[in-house]
Amino acid sequence: MKKRNTILSVVLIILAATVLTACGSVAPTEDANVKFTEIASTVQAQLTQNALLTPSATPTLEATATPTLEPATATPSGPTATPVTPTATVALSGGDNSKFIADVSVPDGTQFKPGTGFTKTWRIQNIGTTTWSTQYKLVYVDGVTGGNNTLSVNLPKEVKPGETIEISVNFIAPANLGSYTSWWRMLNANGAVFGDPFSVVFAVGSSSATVAVTATPATTSAVTATPTTEATVAPTTEPTPTP
């Protein structure tokens, strides 16, 4: 644009000088209109040439951001199961303690037919310093569970220190043949197990019988023989008569 204005200024200066020269000369000159036409043609040709030589501004295209569509994540229908984290509870047994006294029923090794129901009874003594309330119970620890998946049995009455109680659990012999064991322990009102574990050992066979259980050999007291000291008899010397 600045270059075009410069050319126009030069052309106007030339045109003005030409007019002044024509007016000051007495000699006849060529027609001014013709001169103006020639000058205008020259200027127009020069402008056209400059326009062709001057590169035109090319508009810059700005990139348009195209949003990328991500596939929707499938959300499963229905409720989602949330795992329950067990909370550990510290329960103290305090002065609770128990001792196994005897098997009242179903001696260890008793055999039952598959599906036979039976009741195991233990005699237990309170050897602790606290009284067992009816909130105390016998609970399953390991092995086969009680009948109908019984896992605990509450005490039928209070048991004071030094007293004994008989507690029973119902069982059903499994369908498969073999030997089975079930372990149980006492549980106090605070949720703490204590004392001796109690068990029932039985077999499932084609017939009901009592299987002999290997007895623990009794301790035999050894008798130590004490050697007897025999008295030594010294010979007696008889006097010889003098003739």
C-alpha positions, 0 to 999 in steps of 0.5 A: 500500500505504501509503494502504491502511494509513492508511485501515485505521488511520482506520477502527479509530480510528473503530470504537474511538471508537464502542465507547467511546461506546456503553459510556459512554452509559446511553441505549439505542443501536443494535445494535453488530453492526449498526454493525460491519457498516455500518462494515465495508461502508463500509471495503470499499467504500472499499478497492474504490474505491481499488483501482479508482482505483490503476493496476496495475503493468504488467510491462515486456517486455524485448526478446529479441535474435533472432540474424540468420542470415547465408547461408553463404559458398560455398567453392570445392572443389579446390586453389587456385592460388597465384601464385608470386612470382619472386625476383630474384637479382643475379648478377655477370658478373665478368670474363666477356666474349664477342665474335661472330666469324663465322656458321659455318652458315646465313648470314643470309637463308637461306630454308627450307620450312615445318617444315624443320629446320636447325642454326645455328652461331656462332663466339665468342671469350672476350675476358674474364679468366675461363675458361668452364666447361661450366656456361656456356651460350648462352641464348635472349633474343628472337625465335623459339626453338630447335627443340622450344622449346630455350632454352639450350645448354651449352658442350661444353668449357672455353674459356680467355681468348683462345680461340674456340668454335663453339656450335650451336642446332637450329631448325625453320622455322615453318609460316607464311611470313615472315622470322624472327630469333632472338637469343642471348647467353652466360650464366655459372655465376652466372646473368648474361648477358654479351658480344655478342648473336648472331642467326640471320636466316632466311626461310620460303617455298615453296622453299629458297633463300638470300636475298641480304642487303644488304651493308654498303658497304665504306669506300672510301679517297678518293685526293687528287690532288696538283697537279704544279708545272710549271717555268717556262722563262725565255726566253734572250736571245742577244747581238746581234753588233756590226758 
